[in-house]
Amino acid sequence: MFDNLTDRLGKTLKNLRGQGRLTEDNIKDAMREVRMALLEADVALPVVTAFIDNVKVAALGKEVQTSLSPGQALIKVVQSELEKVMGERNEELDLKANPPAVILMAGLQGAGKTTTVAKLGRWLQETKKKSVGVVSADIYRPAAIKQLETLASDVSLTFFDTDVSKSAADIALNAIEQAKKKFLDVVIVDTAGRLHIDDEMMTEIKQLHAAINPVETLFVVDSMTGQDAAKTAKAFDDALPLTGVVLTKTDGDARGGAALSIRHITGKPIKFVGVGEATDALEPFHPDRMASRILGMGDMLSLIEDIEQKVDKKKADKLARKLHKGKGFDLADFVEQLEQMQNMGGMGAMMDKFPGMNEVPQDMKDQVNDQQLARQIAVIRSMTKQEKRYPDLIKGNRKKRIAKGCGQELQDVNRVLKQFKMMQKMMKRFKKGNMANMVRGIKGNMRGMRM
């Protein structure tokens, strides 16, 4: 998300960074570029106008004018305003209620509402250690009920059956009663979506809301619809007391207009963002971290949290002990590292959080894809245990057999072996405990590994 905006803002602010002082003229020129960048990102016009006006006022203030590096001071101003537009801080779910706390999910059809119910349930289980039940109050689409049942089974959520002969309100109330008997902490209620907003839909969801009185009413919206997402959220907010928004499909949205428009237009916080199709691809929305990513500064805090939550600590400790004892890093270790990377959302998700990624050439970024990661894993999985342990054994005929076994070309096997050798060198530096050497090694190997 925000790829295009990051590129445009990066170039504009880089030009200012080299200037000795800020004047009304160069601020005016920079803000013209920023305005165009925001409009191209499909940010709503009222949001763009307010943002530019606020930056101009702050940029012409005394603190920026007297700064030793005015260009960098302006970047701080832009970052601060981006945070304000998106909400300044992460607003957590308010689950303070007699169990079960009820969360109502609303939104249009196709926004990813049912998938988000499962993602949120999994996040609550794994991160907040809550017991979670889910129910579909969509009496019009049996496929949606079946989809939720399947997803609930996949992530070990309690699923409550839907009796389509009853009203949406009765279905939800019945699920809540069952959840009380099972002593569940949270019940998430999925609702019927429509292709567009209509009176019948709004009447039904109002009745459902009044009947179950949820502690959280979240609006699920497709970020790829841009500023239209903010308009739809506003229409729902006029009918329901929304407590927050979940932006879906942000991994496919290069513009980011929805994230920058919703808070300003609705006054409601973005609480979560969907960053992929997998059930673990849901992240709390942190405006400060997102502003940092937009300006190309990365988001190391989120990356560290991902590592803490998704990396297998037992495997990591085992590898660390192995290296410490002086035992070599082999292909079995390498494939484990690739799989850990896959668990964290793949290379694309990780790259978004590294500082300075906006300065990496696009052709290099394009070569980093999660399909390639899966292909590398397949190559190593086609090797014998002995080959993984002693990679030097892998010569001509063995390479041909491995390539055939994973349905790839000989050059693919050679490429994996080359990348393994580079990783092996880095691990030797790690074994010696010289972190500075290891960081230098990573930088040096980045070019050779084509990222």
C-alpha positions in Angstrom: 0.0 0.0 0.0 1.0 3.6 -0.7 3.8 2.6 -3.1 3.0 5.4 -5.6 2.5 8.0 -2.9 5.8 7.0 -1.2 7.7 7.4 -4.5 6.2 10.8 -5.2 6.6 12.2 -1.7 10.1 10.8 -1.5 11.3 12.7 -4.6 9.6 15.9 -3.5 11.0 15.9 0.0 14.4 14.8 -1.1 14.7 18.0 -3.2 13.9 20.1 -0.1 16.3 18.2 2.0 19.3 19.7 0.3 18.1 23.3 0.6 19.7 25.6 3.1 16.5 27.2 4.2 12.7 27.0 3.5 10.9 29.9 1.9 7.3 30.5 0.9 8.3 29.8 -2.7 10.0 26.4 -2.2 7.3 25.3 0.3 4.6 26.3 -2.2 6.4 24.3 -5.0 6.8 21.3 -2.7 3.1 21.4 -1.6 1.9 21.6 -5.2 3.8 18.3 -5.8 2.4 16.8 -2.5 -1.1 17.8 -3.5 -0.8 16.1 -6.8 0.7 13.0 -5.1 -2.3 12.8 -2.7 -4.9 13.3 -5.5 -3.2 10.6 -7.6 -3.4 8.3 -4.5 -7.2 8.9 -4.7 -7.4 10.8 -1.4 -10.6 12.7 -1.0 -10.3 16.4 -2.0 -11.4 17.9 1.4 -8.8 15.7 3.1 -6.1 16.9 0.6 -7.0 20.6 1.1 -7.0 20.4 4.9 -3.7 18.5 4.9 -1.9 21.0 2.6 -3.2 24.0 4.6 -2.0 22.5 7.9 1.4 21.6 6.5 1.9 25.1 5.1 1.0 26.7 8.4 3.3 24.4 10.4 6.2 24.7 7.8 6.2 28.5 8.0 6.3 28.4 11.7 9.3 29.5 13.8 10.5 26.0 14.7 11.0 24.9 11.1 12.4 28.3 10.0 15.1 28.3 12.6 16.0 24.6 12.3 19.5 23.7 11.3 18.1 21.4 8.6 14.8 22.9 7.4 14.2 20.1 4.8 14.3 17.4 7.5 12.1 19.6 9.8 9.5 19.8 7.0 9.6 16.0 6.7 8.7 15.9 10.4 5.8 18.2 9.8 4.5 16.1 6.9 4.9 13.0 9.0 3.0 14.6 11.9 0.1 15.7 9.7 -0.1 12.2 8.1 -0.5 10.8 11.5 -3.2 13.3 12.4 -5.1 12.5 9.2 -5.1 8.8 10.0 -5.8 9.1 13.7 -2.5 9.6 15.5 -2.5 6.3 17.4 -3.8 2.8 17.3 -7.3 2.5 18.9 -7.7 -1.0 20.3 -11.0 -3.0 20.5 -13.0 -2.2 23.6 -14.0 -5.6 25.0 -14.9 -4.5 28.4 -18.2 -6.1 28.8 -19.8 -9.1 30.6 -18.8 -12.1 28.5 -19.4 -12.6 25.7 -18.4 -9.2 24.2 -20.2 -8.9 20.9 -18.6 -7.6 17.8 -20.9 -6.8 14.8 -19.3 -6.8 11.3 -20.9 -4.7 8.6 -20.1 -3.9 5.0 -20.9 -4.4 1.4 -20.7 -7.7 -0.5 -17.3 -8.5 -1.8 -15.4 -6.4 0.7 -14.0 -9.5 2.4 -16.2 -9.4 5.5 -16.6 -13.1 6.1 -12.8 -13.7 5.8 -12.2 -10.8 8.1 -14.4 -12.4 10.7 -12.2 -15.4 10.7 -9.0 -13.3 10.7 -10.2 -11.2 13.6 -11.2 -14.3 15.6 -7.8 -15.8 15.0 -6.1 -12.6 16.0 -8.1 -12.4 19.3 -7.3 -16.0 20.1 -3.6 -15.8 19.4 -2.8 -12.2 20.5 -5.4 -11.5 23.2 -5.9 -15.1 24.4 -9.7 -14.9 24.0 -12.0 -17.8 23.4 -14.1 -16.8 20.3 -17.3 -17.9 18.7 -18.6 -16.8 15.3 -22.0 -16.8 13.6 -23.4 -15.8 10.2 -26.5 -13.7 10.3 -26.6 -13.7 6.5 -29.8 -15.5 5.7 -29.6 -14.8 1.9 -26.4 -16.5 0.9 -26.0 -20.1 2.1 -22.5 -20.1 0.6 -21.4 -17.3 3.0 -22.6 -19.4 6.0 -20.6 -22.4 4.7 -17.5 -20.3 4.0 -17.6 -19.0 7.6 -18.0 -22.6 9.0 -15.0 -23.7 6.9 -12.8 -20.8 8.0 -13.9 -21.2 11.6 -12.9 -24.9 11.5 -9.5 -24.0 10.0 -8.6 -21.6 12.8 -10.3 -23.5 15.7 -13.1 -21.0 16.4 -16.5 -22.0 17.8 -19.0 -21.9 15.0 -22.7 -21.5 15.7 -25.2 -22.8 13.1 -27.5 -20.5 11.2 -31.2 -21.3 11.0 -32.2 -19.4 7.8 -35.9 -19.6 8.7 -35.3 -17.1 11.5 -34.5 -13.4 11.4 -30.9 -12.1 11.5 -31.5 -10.7 15.1 -32.9 -14.1 16.4 -29.9 -16.0 14.9 -27.4 -13.6 16.6 -29.2 -13.7 19.9 -29.3 -17.5 19.9 -25.6 -17.6 19.2 -24.9 -15.2 22.1 -27.0 -17.4 24.5 -25.0 -20.5 23.4 -21.7 -18.6 23.9 -22.7 -17.8 27.5 -23.2 -21.4 28.2 -19.8 -22.2 26.7 -18.2 -19.4 28.7 -16.8 -17.8 25.5 -15.1 -14.3 25.8 -16.2 -12.9 22.4 -18.8 -13.5 19.7 -18.3 -12.1 16.2 -21.5 -11.6 14.2 -21.1 -11.6 10.4 -23.9 -9.8 8.5 -25.5 -9.9 5.1 -23.8 -7.7 2.5 -25.3 -6.1 -0.6 -23.8 -4.9 -3.9 -24.8 -1.4 -2.9 -26.4 0.5 0.0 -30.2 0.1 0.1 -33.0 0.8 2.6 -33.8 -2.8 3.2 -30.2 -3.6 4.1 -30.0 -0.6 6.5 -33.3 -1.4 8.2 -32.2 -5.0 8.8 -28.8 -4.2 10.2 -30.3 -1.4 12.4 -32.7 -4.0 13.9 -29.9 -6.5 14.4 -27.7 -3.8 16.1 -30.6 -2.8 18.4 -31.3 -6.4 19.4 -27.7 -7.5 20.3 -26.2 -4.1 21.4 -22.6 -4.9 20.4 -19.6 -3.4 22.2 -17.9 -3.0 18.8 -19.5 -2.3 15.4 -16.8 -2.5 12.7 -17.3 -1.5 9.1 -15.3 -3.7 6.7 -14.4 -2.0 3.4 -12.2 -2.7 0.4 -9.3 -0.3 0.3 -9.0 -0.6 -3.4 -12.2 1.4 -3.9 -10.2 4.5 -2.8 -12.1 7.5 -1.6 -15.4 5.7 -2.4 -14.5 3.5 0.6 -14.7 6.6 2.8 -18.1 7.6 1.3 -19.5 4.2 1.9 -18.2 4.2 5.5 -19.9 7.6 6.0 -23.3 6.2 4.7 -23.0 3.3 7.2 -22.0 5.6 10.0 -25.1 7.7 9.5 -27.2 4.5 10.0 -25.2 2.7 12.7 -23.0 3.9 15.5 -19.7 2.5 14.0 -16.8 2.2 16.4 -14.2 1.6 13.8 -13.2 0.5 10.3 -11.3 -2.6 8.9 -9.5 -1.9 5.6 -9.2 -5.1 3.5 -7.0 -5.9 0.5 -4.4 -3.3 1.3 -1.7 -5.6 -0.1 -3.2 -5.0 -3.6 -3.7 -1.3 -3.2 -0.8 0.8 -4.4 -2.6 4.1 -3.8 -3.8 4.2 -0.2 -6.5 6.8 -0.7 -8.9 5.0 1.6 -6.6 4.9 4.6 -5.9 8.7 4.3 -9.6 9.6 3.8 -11.7 7.5 6.1 -10.8 9.1 9.5 -11.3 12.6 8.2 -14.6 11.9 6.5 -16.2 9.6 9.1 -14.4 10.5 12.3 -14.0 6.8 12.9 -10.6 5.1 13.5 -9.2 2.4 11.3 -8.6 -0.4 13.7 -7.2 -3.1 11.5 -5.9 -3.7 8.0 -6.1 -6.9 5.9 -2.7 -7.5 4.3 -3.2 -10.7 2.5 -5.6 -13.7 1.9 -4.3 -16.0 4.7 -6.2 -16.0 8.0 -3.2 -14.5 9.9 -2.9 -11.6 7.4 -4.6 -9.0 9.7 -2.7 -6.3 11.5 -3.7 -3.6 14.0 -3.5 -0.2 12.2 -0.9 2.2 13.7 -1.1 5.7 12.1 2.4 6.7 13.3 3.9 3.5 11.8 2.0 3.9 8.6 3.1 7.5 8.2 6.7 6.4 8.6 6.2 3.8 5.9 4.6 6.3 3.5 7.7 8.5 3.9 10.0 5.6 3.2 11.3 5.3 6.7 10.0 1.7 7.2 8.2 0.2 10.1 10.7 -1.8 12.2 8.3 -2.0 15.2 5.7 -3.9 13.3 8.5 -6.1 11.8 9.8 -6.9 15.2 6.2 -7.7 16.4 5.8 -10.1 13.4 9.0 -11.8 14.3 8.0 -12.2 17.9 4.6 -13.6 17.1 5.2 -15.7 14.0 8.8 -17.0 14.2 9.1 -20.5 15.8 11.3 -19.6 18.8 12.3 -23.3 19.5 13.7 -23.6 15.9 15.4 -20.2 16.2 17.0 -21.2 19.5 18.1 -24.6 18.1 19.8 -22.9 15.2 21.5 -20.4 17.4 22.9 -23.2 19.7 24.0 -25.1 16.6 25.9 -22.1 15.2 27.4 -21.3 18.6 28.8 -24.8 18.8 30.6 -24.2 15.5 28.4 -26.6 13.5 27.8 -25.5 9.9 24.6 -23.9 8.5 23.2 -26.4 6.1 20.3 -26.5 3.5 17.9 -27.9 6.1 18.5 -24.8 8.2 18.2 -22.6 5.1 14.8 -24.0 4.1 13.6 -23.5 7.7 14.5 -19.8 7.4 12.6 -19.5 4.1 9.5 -21.1 5.6 9.7 -18.7 8.6 9.8 -15.9 6.1 6.7 -17.3 4.4 4.9 -17.5 7.8 5.6 -13.8 8.2 3.6 -12.9 5.1 6.4 -13.4 2.6 9.2 -11.1 1.3 6.7 -8.5 0.0 5.2 -7.9 3.4 8.6 -7.8 5.1 10.1 -5.4 2.5 7.3 -2.9 3.1 8.6 -2.5 6.7 12.3 -2.0 5.9 13.5 1.6 5.9 14.6 3.1 2.5 12.8 0.6 0.3 11.4 3.5 -1.7 15.0 4.0 -2.9 15.4 0.5 -4.2 15.0 0.3 -8.0 11.6 -1.1 -9.1 13.1 -3.8 -11.3 14.8 -5.2 -8.2 11.6 -5.1 -6.2 9.7 -6.8 -9.0 12.1 -9.8 -8.7 11.1 -10.3 -5.0 7.9 -12.2 -5.0 6.5 -14.9 -2.8 6.0 -17.3 -5.7 9.8 -17.3 -6.0 10.0 -18.1 -2.3 7.8 -21.1 -2.7 9.8 -22.3 -5.7 13.0 -22.1 -3.6 11.4 -24.2 -0.8 10.3 -26.7 -3.4 13.9 -27.1 -4.7 15.3 -27.8 -1.3 12.4 -30.2 -0.4 13.4 -32.3 -3.5 16.8 -33.0 -2.0 17.7 -36.0 0.2 18.6 -35.6 3.9 22.2 -36.3 3.0 22.3 -33.6 0.3 20.8 -31.0 2.7 23.4 -31.8 5.3 26.3 -31.9 2.8 25.5 -29.4 0.0 28.9 -30.0 -1.6 27.6 -33.4 -2.8 25.2 -31.7 -5.1 26.8 -31.9 -8.6 25.7 -32.6 -12.2 23.4 -35.6 -12.0 22.1 -34.8 -8.6 21.2 -31.3 -9.7 19.3 -32.8 -12.7 17.4 -35.2 -10.4 16.5 -32.3 -8.0 15.2 -30.1 -10.8 13.1 -32.9 -12.2 11.7 -33.7 -8.8 10.4 -30.2 -8.2 9.4 -29.5 -11.8 11.9 -26.7 -12.3 15.0 -25.9 -14.4 18.6 -26.6 -13.7 19.3 -22.9 -13.4 16.7 -22.7 -10.6 18.6 -25.3 -8.6 21.9 -23.4 -9.2 20.3 -20.1 -8.1 19.1 -21.6 -4.8 22.5 -23.1 -4.1 24.2 -19.7 -4.8 21.8 -18.0 -2.4 22.5 -20.6 0.2 26.2 -20.0 -0.1 25.7 -16.3 0.5 23.5 -17.1 3.6 26.1 -19.5 4.8 28.7 -16.7 4.8 26.4 -14.4 6.7 25.8 -17.1 9.3 29.6 -17.6 9.8 29.8 -13.9 10.7 26.9 -14.4 13.1 28.7 -17.3 14.7 31.7 -15.1 15.5 29.4 -12.7 17.3 30.4 -9.7 15.2 27.0 -8.1 14.4 28.7 -5.2 12.5 30.4 -7.7 10.2 27.1 -9.5 9.7 25.2 -6.2 8.8 28.0 -5.4 6.3 27.7 -8.8 4.9 23.9 -8.5 4.4 24.4 -5.2 2.6 27.1 -6.7 0.4 25.0 -9.8 -0.4 21.8 -7.9 -1.2 23.1 -6.9 -4.6 24.4 -10.4 -5.4 21.2 -12.1 -4.3 19.1 -9.6 -6.3 17.4 -8.6 -3.0 
